[in-house]
């Protein structure tokens, strides 16, 4: 079954609102009910702990993108197709960012 990375982009906040956290927690059960298998779901440290290695080996603080949003989280699912992976992404609460779905290369 194809695998998809689901990337959650949000503006970094000091505290996640309780209703957003509750919606995130409820999404796991709904995803399972869809027949989608969660393959990998790590937690991310705040973007302030991020380091970027540039061409030539220069290391800088912070995320690699210059934007208002940071990657707030990501996970990998096995879904039947892109449409089902997008349905999973639509279950996630979005405060001010977006959710990106990318097919993974099948090696």
QUILINGI-V156816 format. One record per helix or strand of 2 or more residues. SS is the DSSP state (2 for helix, 1 for strand). FROM is the first residue (numbers start at 0). LEN is the number of residues. If there is no record, write none. Layout:
BEGIN
SS/FROM/LEN + SS/FROM/LEN
END
This chain:
BEGIN
1/2/9 + 2/17/16 + 1/36/4 + 2/46/3 + 1/50/3 + 1/58/3 + 1/68/10 + 2/81/9 + 1/97/6
END
